Amino acid sequence: MAVKVQFKPVGRSGHEWIWKARDESNTISISGQRFDSLSDAVRDARIQIDGLDAPDTDDDDGPFAA
């Protein structure tokens, strides 16, 4: 199953992040919390979607799509 994940800046300063995922059936899941960094949002999306725990790295700011 293909899943597309988007990361969106939120808050007045745009320095907090949320993520949303859409699968092939067009079902949307949105993270219920805000993250202080894009890395934290990516890590949470990986855990929630794939059940994987990403290693703690500060250079993991790239987009993630399954």
C-alpha positions, 0 to 999 in steps of 0.5 A: 500500500502506498502512503503519501506523507506531507509535513506542514509548518504550523503556529505563528512562527511556523517553527512547529510541525504536524504531518498528514498521511493519505493512502491509496483509498484517500483516507487521511490521518493527521498527527494529533500533536505539534512537533518542535522540529521537522525531524521529530515529526518525521520520526513520529510519522515513521513510527505511526505509519510503518511501526518503525522507530527511526534512529535519533539523528539530527540530520533527518530533515528530508521528506519521508514517503512510504 
